[in-house]
Amino acid sequence: MADSPVQKALVLLKCLADYGEPIGVKRLAEDTGLNISTVHRLLRLLAEERMVSFDPQTRLYGIGTDCIRFAISVLGGDSLAARVRPVIADLAHTLQETCAYSVYEPDTFTKAIAAVERGPHQLGYNFDVGRRDGIHAGASGKAILAFLPDADIETMFKTVTLEVTAENTIVDPDALRRDIAEIRARGYATSLGERVPGAGFGIGAPVYGPDGRIVGSVVVTVPLFRWKKKNLGWMSKAVMDCGRVLSGIAAAEVSAEAEAGA
Protein backbone atom coordinates (compact mmCIF):
# COMPACT_ATOMS: atom_id res chain seq x y z
CA MET A 1 0.00 0.00 0.00
CA ALA A 2 1.21 3.49 -0.82
CA ASP A 3 2.23 5.52 2.24
CA SER A 4 2.80 9.10 1.10
CA PRO A 5 0.06 11.42 -0.25
CA VAL A 6 1.90 11.58 -3.59
CA GLN A 7 1.97 7.79 -3.88
CA LYS A 8 -1.72 7.59 -3.00
CA ALA A 9 -2.60 10.26 -5.57
CA LEU A 10 -0.67 8.35 -8.24
CA VAL A 11 -2.50 5.15 -7.30
CA LEU A 12 -5.80 6.95 -7.86
CA LEU A 13 -4.69 8.35 -11.22
CA LYS A 14 -3.53 4.92 -12.39
CA CYS A 15 -6.84 3.39 -11.32
CA LEU A 16 -8.82 6.06 -13.21
CA ALA A 17 -6.64 5.55 -16.30
CA ASP A 18 -7.12 1.77 -16.19
CA TYR A 19 -10.90 2.11 -16.03
CA GLY A 20 -11.03 4.47 -19.00
CA GLU A 21 -14.38 5.87 -17.85
CA PRO A 22 -15.65 7.92 -14.88
CA ILE A 23 -16.17 6.01 -11.61
CA GLY A 24 -17.29 6.82 -8.08
CA VAL A 25 -15.40 7.35 -4.84
CA LYS A 26 -16.62 4.12 -3.24
CA ARG A 27 -15.40 2.01 -6.16
CA LEU A 28 -12.06 3.81 -6.17
CA ALA A 29 -11.66 3.20 -2.46
CA GLU A 30 -12.51 -0.50 -2.84
CA ASP A 31 -10.16 -1.06 -5.76
CA THR A 32 -7.20 0.90 -4.34
CA GLY A 33 -7.59 -0.15 -0.71
CA LEU A 34 -7.54 3.49 0.38
CA ASN A 35 -9.81 4.99 3.01
CA ILE A 36 -12.89 6.71 1.54
CA SER A 37 -12.11 9.98 3.31
CA THR A 38 -8.55 9.87 1.93
CA VAL A 39 -9.86 9.24 -1.58
CA HIS A 40 -12.29 12.18 -1.25
CA ARG A 41 -9.55 14.52 -0.06
CA LEU A 42 -7.04 13.57 -2.73
CA LEU A 43 -9.60 13.70 -5.53
CA ARG A 44 -10.60 17.22 -4.50
CA LEU A 45 -6.96 18.30 -4.61
CA LEU A 46 -6.42 16.62 -7.98
CA ALA A 47 -9.59 18.22 -9.31
CA GLU A 48 -8.32 21.66 -8.29
CA GLU A 49 -5.26 21.03 -10.47
CA ARG A 50 -7.50 19.62 -13.26
CA MET A 51 -5.67 16.31 -13.09
CA VAL A 52 -9.04 14.66 -12.55
CA SER A 53 -12.51 15.72 -13.63
CA PHE A 54 -15.67 15.67 -11.50
CA ASP A 55 -19.27 15.56 -12.72
CA PRO A 56 -21.49 17.05 -9.95
CA GLN A 57 -24.61 15.42 -11.41
CA THR A 58 -23.31 11.85 -11.57
CA ARG A 59 -20.72 12.43 -8.81
CA LEU A 60 -18.21 10.45 -10.83
CA TYR A 61 -14.51 11.16 -11.33
CA GLY A 62 -12.41 10.72 -14.48
CA ILE A 63 -9.05 11.72 -15.94
CA GLY A 64 -8.78 15.51 -16.17
CA THR A 65 -7.81 17.78 -19.03
CA ASP A 66 -4.42 18.73 -17.57
CA CYS A 67 -3.56 15.07 -17.04
CA ILE A 68 -4.35 14.39 -20.70
CA ARG A 69 -2.37 17.46 -21.79
CA PHE A 70 0.58 16.27 -19.69
CA ALA A 71 0.46 12.82 -21.33
CA ILE A 72 0.34 14.34 -24.81
CA SER A 73 3.30 16.56 -23.96
CA VAL A 74 5.33 13.56 -22.76
CA LEU A 75 4.46 11.55 -25.89
CA GLY A 76 5.24 14.41 -28.22
CA GLY A 77 8.32 16.42 -29.02
CA ASP A 78 11.62 14.59 -28.80
CA SER A 79 10.37 11.63 -26.74
CA LEU A 80 11.03 8.02 -27.67
CA ALA A 81 7.34 7.59 -28.54
CA ALA A 82 7.57 10.51 -30.96
CA ARG A 83 10.51 8.90 -32.75
CA VAL A 84 8.85 5.50 -32.79
CA ARG A 85 5.54 6.70 -34.20
CA PRO A 86 6.70 7.42 -37.79
CA VAL A 87 8.23 3.94 -37.99
CA ILE A 88 5.00 2.36 -36.77
CA ALA A 89 3.04 4.53 -39.20
CA ASP A 90 5.22 3.31 -42.06
CA LEU A 91 4.61 -0.31 -41.05
CA ALA A 92 0.85 0.29 -40.84
CA HIS A 93 0.95 1.82 -44.32
CA THR A 94 2.92 -1.14 -45.69
CA LEU A 95 0.74 -3.80 -44.07
CA GLN A 96 -2.50 -1.82 -44.39
CA GLU A 97 -3.44 -2.83 -40.85
CA THR A 98 -3.25 -1.50 -37.28
CA CYS A 99 0.24 -1.68 -35.77
CA ALA A 100 1.49 -0.89 -32.27
CA TYR A 101 4.65 -0.52 -30.22
CA SER A 102 4.66 -1.77 -26.62
CA VAL A 103 7.16 -1.07 -23.85
CA TYR A 104 8.22 -3.89 -21.52
CA GLU A 105 7.90 -3.38 -17.76
CA PRO A 106 10.20 -6.03 -16.22
CA ASP A 107 9.21 -5.40 -12.60
CA THR A 108 5.69 -6.67 -13.27
CA PHE A 109 6.24 -8.86 -16.35
CA THR A 110 3.79 -6.66 -18.24
CA LYS A 111 3.90 -4.46 -21.32
CA ALA A 112 2.25 -1.11 -21.97
CA ILE A 113 1.16 0.16 -25.39
CA ALA A 114 3.13 3.31 -26.22
CA ALA A 115 2.27 4.06 -29.86
CA VAL A 116 -0.50 2.99 -32.25
CA GLU A 117 -1.08 3.61 -35.94
CA ARG A 118 -4.16 2.39 -37.78
CA GLY A 119 -4.33 1.11 -41.33
CA PRO A 120 -6.62 2.60 -43.99
CA HIS A 121 -9.57 0.26 -43.38
CA GLN A 122 -12.57 1.51 -41.43
CA LEU A 123 -12.87 -1.85 -39.70
CA GLY A 124 -9.70 -2.83 -37.91
CA TYR A 125 -8.24 -3.87 -34.57
CA ASN A 126 -7.99 -1.13 -31.96
CA PHE A 127 -5.26 -0.66 -29.34
CA ASP A 128 -5.54 1.77 -26.45
CA VAL A 129 -2.36 3.73 -25.70
CA GLY A 130 -1.38 3.14 -22.10
CA ARG A 131 -3.12 -0.23 -21.83
CA ARG A 132 -1.09 -2.68 -19.75
CA ASP A 133 -1.27 -6.46 -20.17
CA GLY A 134 0.67 -9.55 -19.19
CA ILE A 135 3.29 -10.82 -21.62
CA HIS A 136 2.12 -14.45 -21.61
CA ALA A 137 -0.62 -13.91 -24.20
CA GLY A 138 -0.95 -12.25 -27.59
CA ALA A 139 1.69 -11.71 -30.26
CA SER A 140 2.95 -8.45 -28.74
CA GLY A 141 3.37 -10.04 -25.31
CA LYS A 142 4.91 -13.31 -26.44
CA ALA A 143 7.35 -11.45 -28.71
CA ILE A 144 8.76 -10.06 -25.44
CA LEU A 145 8.42 -13.19 -23.31
CA ALA A 146 10.12 -15.52 -25.77
CA PHE A 147 13.32 -13.49 -25.95
CA LEU A 148 13.79 -12.92 -22.23
CA PRO A 149 16.55 -14.85 -20.44
CA ASP A 150 15.34 -18.31 -19.36
CA ALA A 151 15.81 -17.35 -15.71
CA ASP A 152 13.42 -14.41 -16.09
CA ILE A 153 10.83 -16.61 -17.79
CA GLU A 154 10.97 -19.15 -14.98
CA THR A 155 10.68 -16.36 -12.41
CA MET A 156 7.51 -15.17 -14.12
CA PHE A 157 6.04 -18.66 -14.04
CA LYS A 158 6.73 -18.86 -10.29
CA THR A 159 5.55 -15.39 -9.30
CA VAL A 160 2.80 -14.33 -11.72
CA THR A 161 -0.74 -15.66 -12.01
CA LEU A 162 -1.25 -16.16 -15.76
CA GLU A 163 -4.70 -14.80 -16.54
CA VAL A 164 -7.02 -16.39 -19.10
CA THR A 165 -8.45 -13.51 -21.16
CA ALA A 166 -9.74 -15.29 -24.27
CA GLU A 167 -10.55 -18.74 -25.63
CA ASN A 168 -7.00 -19.47 -26.81
CA THR A 169 -4.99 -17.99 -23.93
CA ILE A 170 -2.14 -20.33 -22.96
CA VAL A 171 -1.46 -20.46 -19.23
CA ASP A 172 0.19 -23.87 -18.87
CA PRO A 173 3.96 -23.27 -18.37
CA ASP A 174 4.97 -26.35 -20.36
CA ALA A 175 2.78 -25.33 -23.31
CA LEU A 176 4.22 -21.83 -23.13
CA ARG A 177 7.77 -23.21 -23.07
CA ARG A 178 7.03 -25.11 -26.29
CA ASP A 179 5.53 -21.96 -27.83
CA ILE A 180 8.58 -19.95 -26.76
CA ALA A 181 10.92 -22.44 -28.46
CA GLU A 182 9.00 -22.09 -31.73
CA ILE A 183 8.97 -18.28 -31.51
CA ARG A 184 12.73 -18.17 -30.91
CA ALA A 185 13.34 -20.47 -33.89
CA ARG A 186 11.41 -18.33 -36.37
CA GLY A 187 12.10 -14.89 -34.85
CA TYR A 188 8.53 -13.71 -34.38
CA ALA A 189 5.39 -14.52 -32.39
CA THR A 190 1.87 -15.18 -33.64
CA SER A 191 -1.48 -15.31 -31.90
CA LEU A 192 -5.11 -15.99 -32.65
CA GLY A 193 -7.74 -15.20 -30.02
CA GLU A 194 -5.30 -15.19 -27.09
CA ARG A 195 -5.79 -11.68 -25.77
CA VAL A 196 -9.31 -10.65 -26.84
CA PRO A 197 -12.14 -13.07 -27.67
CA GLY A 198 -12.74 -13.22 -31.41
CA ALA A 199 -9.83 -10.88 -32.19
CA GLY A 200 -7.72 -11.15 -35.31
CA PHE A 201 -4.41 -12.76 -36.18
CA GLY A 202 -1.38 -11.07 -34.61
CA ILE A 203 2.29 -11.05 -35.59
CA GLY A 204 4.81 -9.61 -33.14
CA ALA A 205 8.58 -9.09 -33.10
CA PRO A 206 10.95 -8.14 -30.27
CA VAL A 207 12.61 -4.76 -29.77
CA TYR A 208 16.02 -4.72 -28.06
CA GLY A 209 18.00 -2.14 -26.14
CA PRO A 210 21.75 -1.43 -26.56
CA ASP A 211 22.84 -4.32 -24.32
CA GLY A 212 20.68 -6.88 -26.07
CA ARG A 213 17.97 -6.89 -23.44
CA ILE A 214 14.32 -6.79 -24.44
CA VAL A 215 12.72 -3.35 -24.12
CA GLY A 216 9.47 -3.88 -26.04
CA SER A 217 7.78 -5.29 -29.12
CA VAL A 218 6.06 -4.29 -32.35
CA VAL A 219 2.86 -5.98 -33.54
CA VAL A 220 0.35 -6.00 -36.37
CA THR A 221 -3.15 -7.41 -35.90
CA VAL A 222 -5.33 -8.40 -38.88
CA PRO A 223 -9.08 -8.97 -38.46
CA LEU A 224 -10.01 -12.58 -39.14
CA PHE A 225 -12.21 -11.72 -42.11
CA ARG A 226 -9.17 -10.13 -43.85
CA TRP A 227 -6.48 -12.55 -42.70
CA LYS A 228 -4.92 -14.80 -45.36
CA LYS A 229 -2.34 -17.38 -44.31
CA LYS A 230 -0.40 -16.84 -47.56
CA ASN A 231 0.51 -13.34 -46.30
CA LEU A 232 2.32 -14.62 -43.20
CA GLY A 233 5.75 -14.73 -44.87
CA TRP A 234 6.05 -11.18 -46.15
CA MET A 235 4.10 -9.65 -43.26
CA SER A 236 6.23 -11.33 -40.60
CA LYS A 237 9.37 -10.16 -42.41
CA ALA A 238 8.06 -6.57 -42.42
CA VAL A 239 7.29 -6.76 -38.69
CA MET A 240 10.75 -8.18 -37.88
CA ASP A 241 12.42 -5.51 -40.03
CA CYS A 242 10.46 -2.88 -38.12
CA GLY A 243 11.57 -4.46 -34.85
CA ARG A 244 15.21 -4.07 -35.91
CA VAL A 245 14.68 -0.41 -36.80
CA LEU A 246 12.96 0.23 -33.47
CA SER A 247 15.80 -1.58 -31.68
CA GLY A 248 18.18 0.96 -33.16
CA ILE A 249 16.00 3.83 -31.97
CA ALA A 250 15.63 2.33 -28.49
CA ALA A 251 19.37 1.74 -28.24
CA ALA A 252 20.10 5.34 -29.21
CA GLU A 253 17.58 6.57 -26.63
CA VAL A 254 19.12 4.56 -23.80
CA SER A 255 22.65 5.61 -24.80
CA ALA A 256 21.63 9.27 -24.83
CA GLU A 257 20.07 8.94 -21.36
CA ALA A 258 23.26 7.29 -20.06
CA GLU A 259 25.44 10.10 -21.46
CA ALA A 260 23.15 12.73 -19.96
CA GLY A 261 23.39 11.12 -16.54
CA ALA A 262 27.18 10.68 -16.68
Secondary structure, 3 states (H helix, E strand, C coil): CCCCHHHHHHHHHHHHHHHCCCECHHHHHHHHCCCHHHHHHHHHHHHHCCCEEEECCCCEEEECHHHHHHHHHHHCCCCHHHHHHHHHHHHHHHHCCEEEEEEEECCCCEEEEEEEECCCCCCCCCCCCCCEEECCCCHHHHHHHCCCCHHHHHHHHHHCCCCCCCCCCCCCHHHHHHHHHHHHHHCCEEEECCCCCCCCEEEEEEEECCCCCEEEEEEEEECCCCCCHHHHHHHHHHHHHHHHHHHHHHHHHHHHHHHHHC
